[in-house]
Amino acid sequence: MKPIERLRAAVNFEDYDRPPFADNEWNEVLGDMVPLLSGCAPRADGRYSDAERARAVQASMDMAPWSHIFDHPRYPVLGSIPPSREGVRYSDDDGFGWVIHGFSEWVERRPFGDLPGLLAFLARKAAGWRSETPALPADFVARLAYARRMLGDVAIALPYMGLGLDDLYRLAGWDLLAQAVTEEPGAVADYLDALAQRSAGLVHLYAEHLPASACPVALIYSDIAGNTGLLLSPRFLRQALKPAIRRLTTAYHQHGIKVVYHSEGDLRRFVDDLVEAGVDGINPLSYSEHMDPVEIRRLYPRLILWGGINERTALTSGTPDAVRQEVRRVVMGVGRGLILGSTGGVHPACPAENCVAMVAGLRDNVI
């Protein structure tokens, strides 16, 4: 089967020769994997050509995320590989001061310091989004054409759409956000709804170039949980986040595109709400966060499950054989409706050999 055929089979719960493989991002590990997957000679600096990086993706993924192809801040599939930005400080158009350290980026200066200031910021951003006419990036069509030439049969994922709630964890800080959630939840809900309205407009534009025939599934995201459960109350999430999710799922469904919701952590108390909001699947499904894909499949036999191979345990400290066994466990335990991948993305603590074993587990005699 071709990649697009596997994806269609997965999202429609039909038979496939194997589950499709797709992952959210591979960071610099892709550089370590290029010679293992593409057959080129290894280079100490990791600066492989577009063709070499593209061959590695063709040898591993059925679907590649748009953000991973060109705009990944550390190691994109295509285009120039950016230099390290260790310790870089900058200010954005909203007046936030940011600092970059290693793999993290955080706010060190805010344009407000109290709840009225945060509420004014939320209202200003919401008004701006509501008055904005959505438009695709000027170079999107040209970039898409180049990516299709380079990646061949690999499906290109629709750009992932963030719902904006987890952005507020950093932008507002937890103390101010907790005040807003408690005292002015409607202001947060309006902010999220305005962003979802803007994003829904973009969905319609992107779907003209990446229709369901080219990419039958989309990912939307907002991290709302940790290892022990939800970070915010179900009541607040139902008031503020659930309508925004519904706005996006409705837009995608108008184009025949299924929607998978991404959040790290233990989502079990909110999965039913996600389904009610129109979500067709969930990602990334980590058993170390009480989201074992085999158990979730038992509870939700018609949810698309995307992910499942634990990047905290199997991919970091396991052996290649152990990774293959975990692939087998997930594939056999989930059955139809699976898109295999890591639980949140491959990171530098994951040995390249284990990442290759994750892919090989789908392609050799283990399955």
Secondary structure as UniProt FT lines:
FT   HELIX           3..11
FT   TURN            12..13
FT   STRAND          21..22
FT   TURN            27..28
FT   HELIX           29..38
FT   TURN            44..45
FT   HELIX           50..58
FT   TURN            59..60
FT   STRAND          63..64
FT   HELIX           66..69
FT   TURN            86..87
FT   STRAND          89..91
FT   TURN            93..94
FT   STRAND          97..101
FT   TURN            102..103
FT   STRAND          104..109
FT   HELIX           115..131
FT   TURN            138..139
FT   HELIX           140..151
FT   TURN            152..153
FT   STRAND          155..156
FT   STRAND          161..162
FT   HELIX           165..172
FT   HELIX           174..183
FT   HELIX           185..209
FT   TURN            212..214
FT   STRAND          217..221
FT   STRAND          225..226
FT   TURN            227..228
FT   STRAND          229..230
FT   HELIX           234..240
FT   HELIX           242..253
FT   TURN            254..256
FT   STRAND          258..262
FT   TURN            268..270
FT   HELIX           271..276
FT   TURN            277..278
FT   STRAND          281..283
FT   HELIX           287..289
FT   HELIX           293..299
FT   TURN            301..302
FT   STRAND          304..309
FT   TURN            311..313
FT   HELIX           314..317
FT   HELIX           320..334
FT   STRAND          338..342
FT   TURN            348..349
FT   HELIX           352..363
FT   TURN            365..366
//
